[in-house]
Amino acid sequence: MKVVIIGGGEVGFHVAKALSEIDYDITVIDIDPDKCRRASENLDVIVVEGDGASPKTLIEANVGNAHYVLCLTRVDEVNLIASQQAHELGADKIIARLRNQQYTAKNSIIRPEKFGVDVVIHPEKAACEEIIRLVHHPYAVQAMEFEGGRLIMLGINISKATLDITGTSLSKLVKLVAYKAQFRFGVVAVLRGQDTIVPQADFAFQDGDIAYFIVKSTDVGELMTFLGREVNEVKRVMIIGGSKMGRSLAKALPNEDINVRLVDYNKPKAAHISHKLDDSMIIYGDGTDIEFLKSENIQDVDSLIAVTENEKTNLIAGLLANHLGAKQNIMHVVTTQYIRTIQEIGVGAVISKNLSTVNAILRELHSDVSEIHTITFDEIDVDVMEFQPDVDCLVTKKPIKELDFPKDSIVGMINHHGKIQIPHGNSKLSADDTVLVFTKPHSINKLKKMFDA
């Protein structure tokens, strides 16, 4: 499948990286020589240096033969013009990244479909959806739903302060839970320092690990009880930053049970926002001022969300809130390299709208093919592949524990005729199943061969 990516920034680079790992024919277009050099030196892609909205550049990149064109520059207008040009040249399907959500409003004068856009991805909207999931799971540093919300992956800090499960093999823990609590869970990845481990049966946790559990949504409470974590509902939320994300969250989160305060250091901006939002309290103040945070009783805040336009401000606000007693801290960053380090420090959850956008694009891009690279967790270097085994393929012939699976791959879920289950070593796959496999990127090709007849 031929994919042309217009825009080689953070989003374009990570999309190209994920797709190139599964043998897509990728062309990246960017006007910036440094971004072109980065893509050329680090990815197995064709790079075209030039203006992505120029017909000459698009013709050079052979856009007319592309199955997908992804318009991912930072400028909405460039993405719209590039989309129109690609549509005129004959590209099959066009996905555009648009920051301005007014383009897709019902009363919008300019409609993306008039420019040939088939699918619109809003970066801030994708990140807000991820933040809202975390607010509903305050014990986690990452939360991602699968199978229409029936299955969830939760990143949990392993600490002796709650339940000391260090030193006990994973197989013993799983059997213990299955016997005592009558439910199953899996661990699909563990972040230990800067290293990602896909755990096998003999794996043992260490204090400070971040474990990525996969569990049915109905069993989350049981899992938290087993881990010694309190499952408290979030009732008091403080948002630092009246950015587009901050305003969207302040509009989406308030309900009968959740009280929301939005803080912004710009007084005229705070006043303007207060006239636009009825259900949230708008406060003029500095989210990095210790005395201000204390005056707002930060120790009683269930969830602190730092989403200003400055990522360093967000990190400082999160660090201070964690130190002063806020129960959950969520920080937005643009620099994706920060994510692992902040998670290792253990001050809270870190969100990047760039990675949220990447995942939204990948889900959309592969939603109509049988073998789906569902999502990429670039921050932990693990991808999720969705497979449907071919009849008589290798994986249907033996139980999972007897298969020669790559050591850094694990089956996280089996969906058999709509019924989902967390697999164990004796589970056996069939051609009627849909399977989620969590894997390091370099093992993807081997997995594809195992699921093909």
Secondary structure as the mmCIF struct_conf table of DSSP 4:
data_model
#
loop_
_struct_conf.conf_type_id
_struct_conf.id
_struct_conf.beg_label_comp_id
_struct_conf.beg_label_asym_id
_struct_conf.beg_label_seq_id
_struct_conf.end_label_comp_id
_struct_conf.end_label_asym_id
_struct_conf.end_label_seq_id
STRN STRN1 LYS A 2 ILE A 6
BEND BEND1 GLY A 9 GLY A 9
HELX_RH_AL_P HELX_RH_AL_P1 GLU A 10 SER A 20
TURN_TY1_P TURN_TY1_P1 GLU A 21 ASP A 23
STRN STRN2 ASP A 25 ASP A 30
BEND BEND2 ILE A 31 ILE A 31
HELX_RH_AL_P HELX_RH_AL_P2 PRO A 33 ASN A 42
BEND BEND3 LEU A 43 VAL A 45
STRN STRN3 ILE A 46 GLU A 49
BEND BEND4 GLY A 50 GLY A 50
TURN_TY1_P TURN_TY1_P2 GLY A 52 ALA A 53
HELX_RH_AL_P HELX_RH_AL_P3 PRO A 55 GLU A 60
TURN_TY1_P TURN_TY1_P3 ALA A 61 ASN A 62
HELX_RH_3T_P HELX_RH_3T_P1 VAL A 63 ASN A 65
BEND BEND5 HIS A 67 HIS A 67
STRN STRN4 TYR A 68 CYS A 71
BEND BEND6 ARG A 74 ARG A 74
HELX_RH_AL_P HELX_RH_AL_P4 ASP A 76 LEU A 89
TURN_TY1_P TURN_TY1_P4 GLY A 90 GLY A 90
BEND BEND7 ASP A 92 ASP A 92
STRN STRN5 LYS A 93 ARG A 97
BEND BEND8 ARG A 99 ARG A 99
HELX_RH_3T_P HELX_RH_3T_P2 GLN A 101 THR A 104
BEND BEND9 ALA A 105 ALA A 105
TURN_TY1_P TURN_TY1_P5 LYS A 106 ASN A 107
BEND BEND10 ILE A 109 ILE A 110
HELX_RH_3T_P HELX_RH_3T_P3 PRO A 112 PHE A 115
TURN_TY1_P TURN_TY1_P6 GLY A 116 GLY A 116
BEND BEND11 ASP A 118 ASP A 118
STRN STRN6 VAL A 119 ILE A 121
HELX_RH_AL_P HELX_RH_AL_P5 PRO A 123 HIS A 136
TURN_TY1_P TURN_TY1_P7 PRO A 138 TYR A 139
BEND BEND12 VAL A 141 VAL A 141
STRN STRN7 GLN A 142 PHE A 146
HELX_RH_3T_P HELX_RH_3T_P4 GLU A 147 GLY A 149
TURN_TY1_P TURN_TY1_P8 ARG A 150 ARG A 150
STRN STRN8 LEU A 151 ASN A 157
TURN_TY1_P TURN_TY1_P9 LYS A 160 THR A 162
STRN STRN9 THR A 166 THR A 166
TURN_TY1_P TURN_TY1_P10 GLY A 167 GLY A 167
BEND BEND13 THR A 168 THR A 168
STRN STRN10 SER A 169 SER A 169
HELX_RH_AL_P HELX_RH_AL_P6 LEU A 170 LYS A 180
TURN_TY1_P TURN_TY1_P11 ALA A 181 ALA A 181
BEND BEND14 GLN A 182 GLN A 182
STRN STRN11 GLY A 186 ARG A 192
TURN_TY1_P TURN_TY1_P12 GLY A 193 GLN A 194
STRN STRN12 ASP A 195 ILE A 197
TURN_TY1_P TURN_TY1_P13 ALA A 201 ASP A 202
STRN STRN13 ALA A 204 PHE A 205
TURN_TY1_P TURN_TY1_P14 ASP A 207 GLY A 208
STRN STRN14 ILE A 210 LYS A 216
HELX_RH_3T_P HELX_RH_3T_P5 SER A 217 ASP A 219
HELX_RH_AL_P HELX_RH_AL_P7 VAL A 220 PHE A 226
TURN_TY1_P TURN_TY1_P15 LEU A 227 GLY A 228
HELX_LH_PP_P HELX_LH_PP_P1 ASN A 232 VAL A 234
STRN STRN15 ARG A 236 ILE A 240
BEND BEND15 SER A 243 SER A 243
HELX_RH_AL_P HELX_RH_AL_P8 LYS A 244 ALA A 252
BEND BEND16 LEU A 253 LEU A 253
BEND BEND17 ASN A 255 ASP A 257
STRN STRN16 ASN A 259 ASP A 264
BEND BEND18 TYR A 265 TYR A 265
HELX_RH_AL_P HELX_RH_AL_P9 LYS A 267 LYS A 276
BEND BEND19 ASP A 278 SER A 280
STRN STRN17 MET A 281 TYR A 284
TURN_TY1_P TURN_TY1_P16 GLY A 287 THR A 288
HELX_RH_AL_P HELX_RH_AL_P10 ILE A 290 SER A 295
TURN_TY1_P TURN_TY1_P17 GLU A 296 ASN A 297
HELX_RH_3T_P HELX_RH_3T_P6 ILE A 298 ASP A 300
BEND BEND20 ASP A 302 ASP A 302
STRN STRN18 SER A 303 ALA A 306
BEND BEND21 GLU A 309 GLU A 309
HELX_RH_AL_P HELX_RH_AL_P11 GLU A 311 LEU A 324
TURN_TY1_P TURN_TY1_P18 GLY A 325 GLY A 325
BEND BEND22 LYS A 327 LYS A 327
STRN STRN19 ASN A 329 HIS A 332
BEND BEND23 VAL A 334 VAL A 334
TURN_TY1_P TURN_TY1_P19 THR A 336 GLN A 337
HELX_RH_AL_P HELX_RH_AL_P12 TYR A 338 ILE A 345
TURN_TY1_P TURN_TY1_P20 GLY A 346 GLY A 346
BEND BEND24 VAL A 347 VAL A 347
STRN STRN20 ALA A 349 ILE A 351
HELX_RH_AL_P HELX_RH_AL_P13 LYS A 353 LEU A 365
TURN_TY1_P TURN_TY1_P21 HIS A 366 ASP A 368
BEND BEND25 VAL A 369 GLU A 371
STRN STRN21 ILE A 372 PHE A 377
TURN_TY1_P TURN_TY1_P22 ASP A 378 ASP A 381
STRN STRN22 VAL A 382 PHE A 387
HELX_LH_PP_P HELX_LH_PP_P2 PRO A 389 ASP A 390
TURN_TY1_P TURN_TY1_P23 VAL A 391 ASP A 392
HELX_RH_3T_P HELX_RH_3T_P7 LEU A 394 THR A 396
BEND BEND26 LYS A 397 LYS A 398
STRN STRN23 PRO A 399 PRO A 399
HELX_RH_3T_P HELX_RH_3T_P8 ILE A 400 GLU A 402
BEND BEND27 LEU A 403 LEU A 403
TURN_TY1_P TURN_TY1_P24 LYS A 407 ASP A 408
STRN STRN24 SER A 409 HIS A 416
TURN_TY1_P TURN_TY1_P25 HIS A 417 GLY A 418
STRN STRN25 LYS A 419 GLN A 421
TURN_TY1_P TURN_TY1_P26 GLY A 425 ASN A 426
STRN STRN26 LYS A 428 LYS A 428
TURN_TY1_P TURN_TY1_P27 ALA A 431 ASP A 432
STRN STRN27 ASP A 433 THR A 439
HELX_RH_3T_P HELX_RH_3T_P9 PRO A 441 SER A 443
HELX_RH_AL_P HELX_RH_AL_P14 ILE A 444 PHE A 451
#
